[in-house]
Amino acid sequence: MAFQGFTQQPDSFVMDGGYAAGYDGEHGNLSPHVSQQRQMLRDQEHKQDLAIQKAHKASRYVFRSLEDLRATNPSVRDGLDPDKERIWRRQYCKLIQEAGQALKIPQWAIAVGTTLCHRFFAVKSMKKNDRFLIATACLFLAAKLEESPRQLRNVIIEVERVRHAKNLAALRALDDPVHLERVKEEVLQAERAVLYTLGFDLNIGHPYNDLIHWLNREQLLTDLPNESPYKPLVQNSWNLVNDSLRTTLCLQFPASKIAWAALWMADLLNIDNGTHYSKLPCGAAFFDKFEIRPEELASICDQMLSEYEHSKLARLSAAAGGQPLQAIKADMEARL
């Protein structure tokens, strides 16, 4: 399979769901999986040496502004309507998320796969490269990078199951060994295309590390009683990070700043019967402690909220004690 834009082809703790899915939506139940969060902590302890090694090998990726990403979007410059580009981007994000969950790939590995895909399509056009094939390759690659490898055959089958849930003929095509081998080769070629395009820069961070460490430090990963006013804070912060994967925030900001913005937003929404239960410092103390500028926080939160401006307004209103989205934005700006 040819990838246009290449002068030389290369040789042949899991939190489900998010606001964008709703309680009964695309990504399943929103209940926090504390045991899997603890598993993430244990896994990270075992990988400490690897983490130190990665720290010495800094990523070469240069973060870009939202304005720059929009102005240089290769798909839009190839004639793709901006609204359609956003829809296509959400499609490959949904594919990676749902196939990754079906394969029981950790959420942080799913985030890495989504980031790889975003980085690829920040320089390559979706009109010239099959977004679903690239997404499959990114998920396959990310699982290996995060030490949760899955057999290529299984990745392909789950991706096709998600893509063609209502097309049984397309699913049955994978029963043909010749067809399956051809798809495998296409995915491997797409994986090489991703590697070449990104310059083999695979040191990718994700917001879950920082968020899980903060929640653990605040003892919020214990089995909180259902009546605890801070239980929604844990769930909402993870939901916001999950749904931020649909945006290009990972191309604009370091993972830690996305984590702190999600935490800040969840803290802002943590209202029960008119009482605000907060775990964060106020004003300048927050910005000093988490090393994020007010304008960065405002930009990240605004882009997060933009994911819910239409179909998910009711979900956010409920999470904020009945406030309309405009009121949430006004409250956010006042606190900034």
Solvent accessible surface area in square Angstrom, and as a share of the most:
residue,aa,sasa,rsa
1,M,94,0.42
2,A,77,0.59
3,F,2,0.01
4,Q,112,0.50
5,G,59,0.57
6,F,37,0.15
7,T,149,0.87
8,Q,144,0.64
9,Q,69,0.30
10,P,12,0.08
11,D,115,0.59
12,S,125,0.81
13,F,0,0.00
14,V,24,0.14
15,M,0,0.00
16,D,37,0.19
17,G,1,0.01
18,G,0,0.00
19,Y,0,0.00
20,A,14,0.11
21,A,6,0.04
22,G,14,0.13
23,Y,131,0.50
24,D,144,0.75
25,G,31,0.30
26,E,87,0.39
27,H,13,0.06
28,G,35,0.34
29,N,98,0.50
30,L,7,0.03
31,S,59,0.38
32,P,34,0.22
33,H,59,0.26
34,V,31,0.18
35,S,76,0.49
36,Q,64,0.28
37,Q,0,0.00
38,R,91,0.33
39,Q,79,0.35
40,M,1,0.01
41,L,30,0.15
42,R,131,0.48
43,D,40,0.21
44,Q,42,0.18
45,E,126,0.57
46,H,157,0.70
47,K,51,0.21
48,Q,113,0.50
49,D,117,0.61
50,L,61,0.30
51,A,58,0.45
52,I,90,0.46
53,Q,123,0.55
54,K,78,0.33
55,A,80,0.62
56,H,155,0.69
57,K,138,0.59
58,A,81,0.63
59,S,44,0.28
60,R,149,0.54
61,Y,51,0.19
62,V,115,0.66
63,F,82,0.34
64,R,59,0.21
65,S,58,0.38
66,L,36,0.18
67,E,121,0.54
68,D,55,0.29
69,L,16,0.08
70,R,166,0.61
71,A,73,0.56
72,T,47,0.27
73,N,27,0.14
74,P,22,0.14
75,S,1,0.00
76,V,47,0.27
77,R,177,0.64
78,D,54,0.28
79,G,59,0.57
80,L,10,0.05
81,D,78,0.40
82,P,75,0.47
83,D,79,0.41
84,K,96,0.41
85,E,16,0.07
86,R,92,0.33
87,I,95,0.48
88,W,42,0.15
89,R,30,0.11
90,R,77,0.28
91,Q,68,0.30
92,Y,1,0.01
93,C,6,0.04
94,K,73,0.31
95,L,6,0.03
96,I,1,0.01
97,Q,14,0.06
98,E,34,0.15
99,A,0,0.00
100,G,0,0.00
101,Q,41,0.18
102,A,42,0.32
103,L,19,0.10
104,K,165,0.70
105,I,2,0.01
106,P,18,0.11
107,Q,0,0.00
108,W,14,0.05
109,A,0,0.00
110,I,0,0.00
111,A,0,0.00
112,V,1,0.01
113,G,0,0.00
114,T,3,0.02
115,T,8,0.04
116,L,0,0.00
117,C,0,0.00
118,H,4,0.02
119,R,18,0.07
120,F,0,0.00
121,F,11,0.05
122,A,16,0.13
123,V,81,0.46
124,K,35,0.15
125,S,7,0.05
126,M,9,0.04
127,K,105,0.45
128,K,98,0.42
129,N,5,0.03
130,D,57,0.30
131,R,40,0.15
132,F,36,0.15
133,L,17,0.08
134,I,0,0.00
135,A,0,0.00
136,T,7,0.04
137,A,0,0.00
138,C,0,0.00
139,L,0,0.00
140,F,20,0.08
141,L,10,0.05
142,A,0,0.00
143,A,1,0.00
144,K,81,0.34
145,L,45,0.23
146,E,26,0.12
147,E,93,0.42
148,S,17,0.11
149,P,84,0.53
150,R,67,0.24
151,Q,126,0.56
152,L,23,0.11
153,R,115,0.42
154,N,56,0.29
155,V,0,0.00
156,I,3,0.01
157,I,54,0.27
158,E,34,0.15
159,V,4,0.02
160,E,29,0.13
161,R,108,0.39
162,V,30,0.17
163,R,96,0.35
164,H,37,0.17
165,A,68,0.53
166,K,202,0.86
167,N,69,0.35
168,L,109,0.54
169,A,63,0.49
170,A,27,0.21
171,L,44,0.22
172,R,147,0.54
173,A,38,0.29
174,L,18,0.09
175,D,113,0.58
176,D,67,0.35
177,P,97,0.61
178,V,104,0.60
179,H,47,0.21
180,L,16,0.08
181,E,99,0.44
182,R,125,0.46
183,V,24,0.14
184,K,45,0.19
185,E,73,0.33
186,E,51,0.23
187,V,1,0.01
188,L,59,0.29
189,Q,23,0.10
190,A,0,0.00
191,E,15,0.07
192,R,50,0.18
193,A,1,0.01
194,V,0,0.00
195,L,27,0.14
196,Y,116,0.44
197,T,32,0.18
198,L,26,0.13
199,G,36,0.34
200,F,109,0.45
201,D,14,0.07
202,L,47,0.23
203,N,42,0.22
204,I,16,0.08
205,G,51,0.49
206,H,14,0.06
207,P,9,0.06
208,Y,0,0.00
209,N,53,0.27
210,D,43,0.22
211,L,0,0.00
212,I,0,0.00
213,H,84,0.38
214,W,2,0.01
215,L,0,0.00
216,N,70,0.36
217,R,147,0.54
218,E,52,0.23
219,Q,135,0.60
220,L,8,0.04
221,L,6,0.03
222,T,68,0.40
223,D,111,0.58
224,L,41,0.20
225,P,72,0.45
226,N,130,0.67
227,E,143,0.64
228,S,16,0.10
229,P,45,0.28
230,Y,52,0.20
231,K,56,0.24
232,P,62,0.39
233,L,0,0.00
234,V,6,0.03
235,Q,19,0.08
236,N,10,0.05
237,S,0,0.00
238,W,0,0.00
239,N,0,0.00
240,L,0,0.00
241,V,0,0.00
242,N,9,0.05
243,D,2,0.01
244,S,6,0.04
245,L,15,0.08
246,R,28,0.10
247,T,10,0.06
248,T,24,0.14
249,L,0,0.00
250,C,22,0.13
251,L,4,0.02
252,Q,14,0.06
253,F,25,0.10
254,P,51,0.32
255,A,23,0.17
256,S,36,0.24
257,K,37,0.16
258,I,5,0.03
259,A,0,0.00
260,W,29,0.10
261,A,0,0.00
262,A,0,0.00
263,L,0,0.00
264,W,26,0.09
265,M,0,0.00
266,A,0,0.00
267,D,8,0.04
268,L,8,0.04
269,L,2,0.01
270,N,5,0.03
271,I,45,0.23
272,D,73,0.38
273,N,151,0.78
274,G,73,0.71
275,T,65,0.38
276,H,62,0.28
277,Y,67,0.25
278,S,46,0.30
279,K,69,0.29
280,L,15,0.07
281,P,43,0.27
282,C,110,0.66
283,G,41,0.39
284,A,71,0.55
285,A,53,0.41
286,F,2,0.01
287,F,29,0.12
288,D,109,0.57
289,K,115,0.49
290,F,12,0.05
291,E,139,0.62
292,I,5,0.03
293,R,132,0.48
294,P,58,0.37
295,E,102,0.46
296,E,16,0.07
297,L,0,0.00
298,A,31,0.24
299,S,41,0.26
300,I,0,0.00
301,C,0,0.00
302,D,63,0.33
303,Q,20,0.09
304,M,2,0.01
305,L,0,0.00
306,S,50,0.32
307,E,25,0.11
308,Y,2,0.01
309,E,66,0.30
310,H,161,0.72
311,S,93,0.60
312,K,51,0.22
313,L,62,0.31
314,A,79,0.62
315,R,33,0.12
316,L,1,0.00
317,S,21,0.14
318,A,74,0.57
319,A,17,0.14
320,A,1,0.01
321,G,57,0.55
322,G,54,0.52
323,Q,43,0.19
324,P,72,0.45
325,L,7,0.03
326,Q,128,0.57
327,A,35,0.27
328,I,1,0.01
329,K,44,0.19
330,A,57,0.44
331,D,38,0.20
332,M,6,0.03
333,E,116,0.52
334,A,85,0.66
335,R,108,0.39
336,L,60,0.30
